[in-house]
Amino acid sequence: MTYAAELMNRARKRAAYRRTVRELGALDRNTRLDLDIYEGDIPRIAQKAVYGA
C-alpha cells in the first residue's frame, strides 16, 4: 500500500470512529442501558468496531 493510500485509509477509519462515538453517544440513556452500553465504554466499543480487536 502506498503512503498516500495508507493516509486515506487511516483518515477514513478515524472518521468512522468519530461517527460511531457520536452515534452511540446520541442514544438516550435507557436505550444504551438496554444494549448494555455504559457511557464510559463508548470509546472502547467504537474502537473495537472500527479497528477490530
mmCIF file of the C-alpha atoms, coordinates in Angstrom:
data_MODEL
# 
_entry.id   MODEL 
# 
loop_
_atom_site.group_PDB 
_atom_site.id 
_atom_site.type_symbol 
_atom_site.label_atom_id 
_atom_site.label_alt_id 
_atom_site.label_comp_id 
_atom_site.label_asym_id 
_atom_site.label_entity_id 
_atom_site.label_seq_id 
_atom_site.pdbx_PDB_ins_code 
_atom_site.Cartn_x 
_atom_site.Cartn_y 
_atom_site.Cartn_z 
_atom_site.occupancy 
_atom_site.B_iso_or_equiv 
_atom_site.pdbx_formal_charge 
_atom_site.auth_seq_id 
_atom_site.auth_comp_id 
_atom_site.auth_asym_id 
_atom_site.auth_atom_id 
_atom_site.pdbx_PDB_model_num 
ATOM 1  C CA . MET A 1 1  ? 0.000   0.000  0.000  1.00 0.00 ? 1  MET A CA 1 
ATOM 2  C CA . THR A 1 2  ? 1.333   3.400  -0.880 1.00 0.00 ? 2  THR A CA 1 
ATOM 3  C CA . TYR A 1 3  ? 1.854   6.087  1.699  1.00 0.00 ? 3  TYR A CA 1 
ATOM 4  C CA . ALA A 1 4  ? -0.984  8.203  0.315  1.00 0.00 ? 4  ALA A CA 1 
ATOM 5  C CA . ALA A 1 5  ? -3.359  5.224  0.317  1.00 0.00 ? 5  ALA A CA 1 
ATOM 6  C CA . GLU A 1 6  ? -2.403  4.438  3.905  1.00 0.00 ? 6  GLU A CA 1 
ATOM 7  C CA . LEU A 1 7  ? -3.106  8.036  4.948  1.00 0.00 ? 7  LEU A CA 1 
ATOM 8  C CA . MET A 1 8  ? -6.503  7.908  3.243  1.00 0.00 ? 8  MET A CA 1 
ATOM 9  C CA . ASN A 1 9  ? -7.319  4.600  4.930  1.00 0.00 ? 9  ASN A CA 1 
ATOM 10 C CA . ARG A 1 10 ? -6.381  5.997  8.344  1.00 0.00 ? 10 ARG A CA 1 
ATOM 11 C CA . ALA A 1 11 ? -8.443  9.137  7.739  1.00 0.00 ? 11 ALA A CA 1 
ATOM 12 C CA . ARG A 1 12 ? -11.486 7.040  6.783  1.00 0.00 ? 12 ARG A CA 1 
ATOM 13 C CA . LYS A 1 13 ? -11.121 4.888  9.878  1.00 0.00 ? 13 LYS A CA 1 
ATOM 14 C CA . ARG A 1 14 ? -10.725 7.913  12.138 1.00 0.00 ? 14 ARG A CA 1 
ATOM 15 C CA . ALA A 1 15 ? -13.869 9.456  10.626 1.00 0.00 ? 15 ALA A CA 1 
ATOM 16 C CA . ALA A 1 16 ? -15.751 6.190  11.160 1.00 0.00 ? 16 ALA A CA 1 
ATOM 17 C CA . TYR A 1 17 ? -14.537 6.079  14.773 1.00 0.00 ? 17 TYR A CA 1 
ATOM 18 C CA . ARG A 1 18 ? -15.707 9.643  15.461 1.00 0.00 ? 18 ARG A CA 1 
ATOM 19 C CA . ARG A 1 19 ? -19.059 8.956  13.775 1.00 0.00 ? 19 ARG A CA 1 
ATOM 20 C CA . THR A 1 20 ? -19.560 5.783  15.835 1.00 0.00 ? 20 THR A CA 1 
ATOM 21 C CA . VAL A 1 21 ? -18.742 7.584  19.090 1.00 0.00 ? 21 VAL A CA 1 
ATOM 22 C CA . ARG A 1 22 ? -21.134 10.393 18.165 1.00 0.00 ? 22 ARG A CA 1 
ATOM 23 C CA . GLU A 1 23 ? -23.956 7.994  17.234 1.00 0.00 ? 23 GLU A CA 1 
ATOM 24 C CA . LEU A 1 24 ? -23.583 5.865  20.353 1.00 0.00 ? 24 LEU A CA 1 
ATOM 25 C CA . GLY A 1 25 ? -23.402 8.983  22.493 1.00 0.00 ? 25 GLY A CA 1 
ATOM 26 C CA . ALA A 1 26 ? -26.591 10.296 20.911 1.00 0.00 ? 26 ALA A CA 1 
ATOM 27 C CA . LEU A 1 27 ? -28.601 7.298  22.083 1.00 0.00 ? 27 LEU A CA 1 
ATOM 28 C CA . ASP A 1 28 ? -30.751 8.043  25.086 1.00 0.00 ? 28 ASP A CA 1 
ATOM 29 C CA . ARG A 1 29 ? -29.611 6.587  28.389 1.00 0.00 ? 29 ARG A CA 1 
ATOM 30 C CA . ASN A 1 30 ? -32.320 3.913  28.568 1.00 0.00 ? 30 ASN A CA 1 
ATOM 31 C CA . THR A 1 31 ? -31.547 2.615  25.084 1.00 0.00 ? 31 THR A CA 1 
ATOM 32 C CA . ARG A 1 32 ? -27.824 2.435  25.893 1.00 0.00 ? 32 ARG A CA 1 
ATOM 33 C CA . LEU A 1 33 ? -28.544 0.569  29.125 1.00 0.00 ? 33 LEU A CA 1 
ATOM 34 C CA . ASP A 1 34 ? -30.867 -1.840 27.279 1.00 0.00 ? 34 ASP A CA 1 
ATOM 35 C CA . LEU A 1 35 ? -27.926 -2.591 24.991 1.00 0.00 ? 35 LEU A CA 1 
ATOM 36 C CA . ASP A 1 36 ? -25.528 -2.880 27.974 1.00 0.00 ? 36 ASP A CA 1 
ATOM 37 C CA . ILE A 1 37 ? -23.586 0.145  26.745 1.00 0.00 ? 37 ILE A CA 1 
ATOM 38 C CA . TYR A 1 38 ? -22.331 2.383  29.511 1.00 0.00 ? 38 TYR A CA 1 
ATOM 39 C CA . GLU A 1 39 ? -21.223 5.913  28.708 1.00 0.00 ? 39 GLU A CA 1 
ATOM 40 C CA . GLY A 1 40 ? -17.605 5.236  29.660 1.00 0.00 ? 40 GLY A CA 1 
ATOM 41 C CA . ASP A 1 41 ? -17.483 2.221  27.348 1.00 0.00 ? 41 ASP A CA 1 
ATOM 42 C CA . ILE A 1 42 ? -18.419 4.118  24.194 1.00 0.00 ? 42 ILE A CA 1 
ATOM 43 C CA . PRO A 1 43 ? -14.848 4.927  23.046 1.00 0.00 ? 43 PRO A CA 1 
ATOM 44 C CA . ARG A 1 44 ? -13.744 1.316  23.551 1.00 0.00 ? 44 ARG A CA 1 
ATOM 45 C CA . ILE A 1 45 ? -16.782 -0.053 21.697 1.00 0.00 ? 45 ILE A CA 1 
ATOM 46 C CA . ALA A 1 46 ? -16.222 2.360  18.800 1.00 0.00 ? 46 ALA A CA 1 
ATOM 47 C CA . GLN A 1 47 ? -12.535 1.489  18.618 1.00 0.00 ? 47 GLN A CA 1 
ATOM 48 C CA . LYS A 1 48 ? -13.276 -2.222 18.504 1.00 0.00 ? 48 LYS A CA 1 
ATOM 49 C CA . ALA A 1 49 ? -15.989 -1.718 15.872 1.00 0.00 ? 49 ALA A CA 1 
ATOM 50 C CA . VAL A 1 50 ? -13.749 0.314  13.572 1.00 0.00 ? 50 VAL A CA 1 
ATOM 51 C CA . TYR A 1 51 ? -10.235 -1.013 14.197 1.00 0.00 ? 51 TYR A CA 1 
ATOM 52 C CA . GLY A 1 52 ? -11.052 -4.569 15.260 1.00 0.00 ? 52 GLY A CA 1 
ATOM 53 C CA . ALA A 1 53 ? -9.867  -6.453 18.310 1.00 0.00 ? 53 ALA A CA 1 
# 
